[in-house]
Amino acid sequence: MNQMNYDIWHELFETHCHSFSVLGHLDGTTIATGLTDTTWFKIDGTMKMLIYRTLSESLLKSVLKTK
């Protein structure tokens, strides 16, 4: 917390999103067609994993809630 690292985080996160082809999910151009849209929910899970992997344990505990 002593240094600003958003720019570094943003670059790394965007690189991951390109690698997993999920930018449409991130920018809102890909939306779920309904509760049975398994492809969208799979991408949503991938996005959550990418975000969770970039957080410190203490921050993860403050943002991760079940359901």
Distance bins in CASP14 RR format, pairs under 12 A and 6 or more apart:
PFRMAT RR
TARGET T0000
AUTHOR 0000-0000-0000
RMODE 2
METHOD distances of the structure
MODEL  1
1 56 0 0 0 0 1 0 0 0 0 0 0
1 58 0 0 0 0 1 0 0 0 0 0 0
1 59 0 0 0 0 1 0 0 0 0 0 0
3 9 0 0 0 0 0 1 0 0 0 0 0
4 10 0 0 0 0 0 1 0 0 0 0 0
5 11 0 0 0 0 0 1 0 0 0 0 0
5 12 0 0 0 0 1 0 0 0 0 0 0
5 13 0 0 0 0 0 1 0 0 0 0 0
5 54 0 0 0 0 0 1 0 0 0 0 0
5 55 0 0 0 0 0 1 0 0 0 0 0
5 56 0 0 0 0 0 1 0 0 0 0 0
6 12 0 0 0 0 0 1 0 0 0 0 0
6 13 0 0 0 0 0 1 0 0 0 0 0
6 14 0 0 0 0 0 1 0 0 0 0 0
6 54 0 0 0 0 0 1 0 0 0 0 0
7 13 0 0 0 0 0 1 0 0 0 0 0
7 14 0 0 0 0 0 1 0 0 0 0 0
8 14 0 0 0 0 0 1 0 0 0 0 0
8 15 0 0 0 0 0 1 0 0 0 0 0
8 54 0 0 0 0 0 1 0 0 0 0 0
9 15 0 0 0 0 0 1 0 0 0 0 0
9 16 0 0 0 0 0 1 0 0 0 0 0
9 50 0 0 0 0 0 1 0 0 0 0 0
9 51 0 0 0 0 0 1 0 0 0 0 0
9 53 0 0 0 0 0 1 0 0 0 0 0
9 54 1 0 0 1 0 0 0 0 0 0 0
9 55 0 0 0 0 1 0 0 0 0 0 0
9 56 0 0 0 0 0 1 0 0 0 0 0
9 59 0 0 0 0 0 1 0 0 0 0 0
10 16 0 0 0 0 0 1 0 0 0 0 0
10 17 0 0 0 0 0 1 0 0 0 0 0
10 26 0 0 0 0 0 1 0 0 0 0 0
10 54 0 0 0 0 0 1 0 0 0 0 0
11 17 0 0 0 0 0 1 0 0 0 0 0
11 18 0 0 0 0 0 1 0 0 0 0 0
11 54 0 0 0 0 0 1 0 0 0 0 0
12 18 0 0 0 0 0 1 0 0 0 0 0
12 19 0 0 0 0 0 1 0 0 0 0 0
12 50 0 0 0 0 1 0 0 0 0 0 0
12 51 0 0 0 0 0 1 0 0 0 0 0
12 53 0 0 0 0 0 1 0 0 0 0 0
12 54 1 0 0 1 0 0 0 0 0 0 0
13 19 0 0 0 0 0 1 0 0 0 0 0
13 20 0 0 0 0 0 1 0 0 0 0 0
13 22 0 0 0 0 0 1 0 0 0 0 0
13 23 0 0 0 0 0 1 0 0 0 0 0
13 26 0 0 0 0 1 0 0 0 0 0 0
13 47 0 0 0 0 1 0 0 0 0 0 0
13 49 0 0 0 0 0 1 0 0 0 0 0
13 50 1 0 0 1 0 0 0 0 0 0 0
13 51 1 0 0 1 0 0 0 0 0 0 0
13 52 0 0 0 0 0 1 0 0 0 0 0
13 53 0 0 0 0 1 0 0 0 0 0 0
13 54 1 0 0 1 0 0 0 0 0 0 0
13 55 0 0 0 0 0 1 0 0 0 0 0
14 20 0 0 0 0 0 1 0 0 0 0 0
14 22 0 0 0 0 0 1 0 0 0 0 0
14 23 1 0 0 1 0 0 0 0 0 0 0
14 24 0 0 0 0 0 1 0 0 0 0 0
14 26 0 0 0 0 1 0 0 0 0 0 0
14 27 0 0 0 0 0 1 0 0 0 0 0
14 50 0 0 0 0 0 1 0 0 0 0 0
14 54 0 0 0 0 0 1 0 0 0 0 0
15 22 0 0 0 0 0 1 0 0 0 0 0
15 23 0 0 0 0 0 1 0 0 0 0 0
15 50 0 0 0 0 0 1 0 0 0 0 0
15 54 0 0 0 0 0 1 0 0 0 0 0
16 22 0 0 0 0 1 0 0 0 0 0 0
16 23 0 0 0 0 0 1 0 0 0 0 0
16 26 0 0 0 0 0 1 0 0 0 0 0
16 46 0 0 0 0 1 0 0 0 0 0 0
16 47 0 0 0 0 1 0 0 0 0 0 0
16 49 0 0 0 0 1 0 0 0 0 0 0
16 50 1 0 1 0 0 0 0 0 0 0 0
16 51 0 0 0 0 1 0 0 0 0 0 0
16 52 0 0 0 0 0 1 0 0 0 0 0
16 53 0 0 0 0 1 0 0 0 0 0 0
16 54 0 0 0 0 1 0 0 0 0 0 0
17 23 1 0 1 0 0 0 0 0 0 0 0
17 24 0 0 0 0 1 0 0 0 0 0 0
17 25 0 0 0 0 1 0 0 0 0 0 0
17 26 1 0 1 0 0 0 0 0 0 0 0
17 27 0 0 0 0 1 0 0 0 0 0 0
17 28 0 0 0 0 0 1 0 0 0 0 0
17 30 0 0 0 0 0 1 0 0 0 0 0
17 43 0 0 0 0 0 1 0 0 0 0 0
17 46 0 0 0 0 1 0 0 0 0 0 0
17 47 1 0 0 1 0 0 0 0 0 0 0
17 49 0 0 0 0 0 1 0 0 0 0 0
17 50 1 0 0 1 0 0 0 0 0 0 0
17 51 0 0 0 0 0 1 0 0 0 0 0
17 54 0 0 0 0 0 1 0 0 0 0 0
18 24 0 0 0 0 0 1 0 0 0 0 0
18 26 0 0 0 0 0 1 0 0 0 0 0
18 50 0 0 0 0 0 1 0 0 0 0 0
19 46 0 0 0 0 0 1 0 0 0 0 0
19 50 0 0 0 0 1 0 0 0 0 0 0
20 26 0 0 0 0 0 1 0 0 0 0 0
20 42 0 0 0 0 0 1 0 0 0 0 0
20 43 0 0 0 0 1 0 0 0 0 0 0
20 44 0 0 0 0 0 1 0 0 0 0 0
20 45 0 0 0 0 0 1 0 0 0 0 0
20 46 1 0 1 0 0 0 0 0 0 0 0
20 47 0 0 0 0 1 0 0 0 0 0 0
20 48 0 0 0 0 0 1 0 0 0 0 0
20 49 0 0 0 0 1 0 0 0 0 0 0
20 50 1 0 0 1 0 0 0 0 0 0 0
20 53 0 0 0 0 0 1 0 0 0 0 0
21 30 0 0 0 0 1 0 0 0 0 0 0
21 39 0 0 0 0 0 1 0 0 0 0 0
21 42 0 0 0 0 0 1 0 0 0 0 0
21 43 0 0 0 0 1 0 0 0 0 0 0
21 46 0 0 0 0 1 0 0 0 0 0 0
21 47 0 0 0 0 0 1 0 0 0 0 0
22 28 0 0 0 0 0 1 0 0 0 0 0
22 29 0 0 0 0 0 1 0 0 0 0 0
22 30 0 0 0 0 1 0 0 0 0 0 0
22 39 0 0 0 0 0 1 0 0 0 0 0
22 40 0 0 0 0 0 1 0 0 0 0 0
22 42 0 0 0 0 1 0 0 0 0 0 0
22 43 1 0 1 0 0 0 0 0 0 0 0
22 44 0 0 0 0 1 0 0 0 0 0 0
22 45 0 0 0 0 1 0 0 0 0 0 0
22 46 1 0 1 0 0 0 0 0 0 0 0
22 47 1 0 1 0 0 0 0 0 0 0 0
22 48 0 0 0 0 0 1 0 0 0 0 0
22 49 0 0 0 0 0 1 0 0 0 0 0
22 50 1 0 0 1 0 0 0 0 0 0 0
22 51 0 0 0 0 0 1 0 0 0 0 0
23 29 0 0 0 0 1 0 0 0 0 0 0
23 30 0 0 0 0 1 0 0 0 0 0 0
23 43 0 0 0 0 0 1 0 0 0 0 0
23 46 0 0 0 0 0 1 0 0 0 0 0
23 47 0 0 0 0 0 1 0 0 0 0 0
23 50 0 0 0 0 0 1 0 0 0 0 0
24 30 1 0 1 0 0 0 0 0 0 0 0
24 31 0 0 0 0 1 0 0 0 0 0 0
24 40 0 0 0 0 0 1 0 0 0 0 0
24 43 0 0 0 0 1 0 0 0 0 0 0
24 44 0 0 0 0 0 1 0 0 0 0 0
24 46 0 0 0 0 0 1 0 0 0 0 0
24 47 0 0 0 0 1 0 0 0 0 0 0
25 31 0 0 0 0 1 0 0 0 0 0 0
25 32 0 0 0 0 1 0 0 0 0 0 0
25 37 0 0 0 0 0 1 0 0 0 0 0
25 39 0 0 0 0 0 1 0 0 0 0 0
25 40 1 0 0 1 0 0 0 0 0 0 0
25 41 0 0 0 0 0 1 0 0 0 0 0
25 42 0 0 0 0 0 1 0 0 0 0 0
25 43 1 0 1 0 0 0 0 0 0 0 0
25 44 1 0 0 1 0 0 0 0 0 0 0
25 45 0 0 0 0 1 0 0 0 0 0 0
25 46 0 0 0 0 1 0 0 0 0 0 0
25 47 1 0 1 0 0 0 0 0 0 0 0
25 48 0 0 0 0 0 1 0 0 0 0 0
25 50 0 0 0 0 0 1 0 0 0 0 0
25 51 0 0 0 0 0 1 0 0 0 0 0
26 43 0 0 0 0 1 0 0 0 0 0 0
26 44 0 0 0 0 0 1 0 0 0 0 0
26 46 0 0 0 0 0 1 0 0 0 0 0
26 47 1 0 0 1 0 0 0 0 0 0 0
26 48 0 0 0 0 0 1 0 0 0 0 0
26 50 0 0 0 0 1 0 0 0 0 0 0
26 51 0 0 0 0 1 0 0 0 0 0 0
27 47 0 0 0 0 0 1 0 0 0 0 0
28 40 0 0 0 0 0 1 0 0 0 0 0
28 43 0 0 0 0 0 1 0 0 0 0 0
28 44 0 0 0 0 0 1 0 0 0 0 0
28 47 0 0 0 0 0 1 0 0 0 0 0
29 43 0 0 0 0 0 1 0 0 0 0 0
30 37 0 0 0 0 1 0 0 0 0 0 0
30 39 0 0 0 0 1 0 0 0 0 0 0
30 40 1 0 0 1 0 0 0 0 0 0 0
30 41 0 0 0 0 0 1 0 0 0 0 0
30 42 0 0 0 0 0 1 0 0 0 0 0
30 43 1 0 0 1 0 0 0 0 0 0 0
30 44 0 0 0 0 1 0 0 0 0 0 0
30 46 0 0 0 0 0 1 0 0 0 0 0
30 47 0 0 0 0 0 1 0 0 0 0 0
31 37 0 0 0 0 1 0 0 0 0 0 0
31 39 0 0 0 0 0 1 0 0 0 0 0
31 40 1 0 0 1 0 0 0 0 0 0 0
31 41 0 0 0 0 0 1 0 0 0 0 0
31 43 0 0 0 0 0 1 0 0 0 0 0
31 44 0 0 0 0 0 1 0 0 0 0 0
32 38 0 0 0 0 1 0 0 0 0 0 0
32 39 0 0 0 0 1 0 0 0 0 0 0
32 40 1 0 1 0 0 0 0 0 0 0 0
32 41 1 0 0 1 0 0 0 0 0 0 0
32 42 0 0 0 0 0 1 0 0 0 0 0
32 43 0 0 0 0 1 0 0 0 0 0 0
32 44 1 0 0 1 0 0 0 0 0 0 0
33 39 0 0 0 0 1 0 0 0 0 0 0
33 40 1 0 0 1 0 0 0 0 0 0 0
33 41 0 0 0 0 0 1 0 0 0 0 0
34 40 1 0 0 1 0 0 0 0 0 0 0
34 41 0 0 0 0 1 0 0 0 0 0 0
35 41 0 0 0 0 1 0 0 0 0 0 0
37 43 0 0 0 0 1 0 0 0 0 0 0
37 44 0 0 0 0 1 0 0 0 0 0 0
38 44 0 0 0 0 0 1 0 0 0 0 0
38 45 0 0 0 0 0 1 0 0 0 0 0
39 45 0 0 0 0 0 1 0 0 0 0 0
39 46 0 0 0 0 0 1 0 0 0 0 0
40 46 0 0 0 0 0 1 0 0 0 0 0
40 47 0 0 0 0 0 1 0 0 0 0 0
41 47 0 0 0 0 0 1 0 0 0 0 0
41 48 0 0 0 0 0 1 0 0 0 0 0
42 48 0 0 0 0 0 1 0 0 0 0 0
42 49 0 0 0 0 0 1 0 0 0 0 0
43 49 0 0 0 0 0 1 0 0 0 0 0
43 50 0 0 0 0 0 1 0 0 0 0 0
44 50 0 0 0 0 0 1 0 0 0 0 0
44 51 0 0 0 0 0 1 0 0 0 0 0
45 51 0 0 0 0 1 0 0 0 0 0 0
45 52 0 0 0 0 1 0 0 0 0 0 0
45 53 0 0 0 0 0 1 0 0 0 0 0
46 52 0 0 0 0 0 1 0 0 0 0 0
46 53 0 0 0 0 0 1 0 0 0 0 0
47 53 0 0 0 0 0 1 0 0 0 0 0
47 54 0 0 0 0 0 1 0 0 0 0 0
48 54 0 0 0 0 0 1 0 0 0 0 0
48 55 0 0 0 0 0 1 0 0 0 0 0
48 60 0 0 0 0 0 1 0 0 0 0 0
48 63 0 0 0 0 0 1 0 0 0 0 0
48 64 0 0 0 0 1 0 0 0 0 0 0
48 65 0 0 0 0 0 1 0 0 0 0 0
49 55 0 0 0 0 0 1 0 0 0 0 0
49 60 0 0 0 0 0 1 0 0 0 0 0
49 64 0 0 0 0 0 1 0 0 0 0 0
51 59 0 0 0 0 0 1 0 0 0 0 0
51 60 0 0 0 0 1 0 0 0 0 0 0
51 63 0 0 0 0 1 0 0 0 0 0 0
51 64 0 0 0 0 1 0 0 0 0 0 0
52 59 0 0 0 0 1 0 0 0 0 0 0
52 60 1 0 0 1 0 0 0 0 0 0 0
52 61 0 0 0 0 0 1 0 0 0 0 0
52 63 0 0 0 0 1 0 0 0 0 0 0
52 64 1 0 0 1 0 0 0 0 0 0 0
52 65 0 0 0 0 0 1 0 0 0 0 0
53 59 0 0 0 0 0 1 0 0 0 0 0
53 60 0 0 0 0 1 0 0 0 0 0 0
53 64 0 0 0 0 0 1 0 0 0 0 0
54 60 0 0 0 0 1 0 0 0 0 0 0
54 63 0 0 0 0 0 1 0 0 0 0 0
55 61 0 0 0 0 1 0 0 0 0 0 0
55 62 0 0 0 0 1 0 0 0 0 0 0
55 63 1 0 0 1 0 0 0 0 0 0 0
55 64 0 0 0 0 1 0 0 0 0 0 0
56 62 0 0 0 0 1 0 0 0 0 0 0
56 63 0 0 0 0 0 1 0 0 0 0 0
56 64 0 0 0 0 0 1 0 0 0 0 0
57 63 0 0 0 0 0 1 0 0 0 0 0
57 64 0 0 0 0 0 1 0 0 0 0 0
58 64 0 0 0 0 0 1 0 0 0 0 0
END
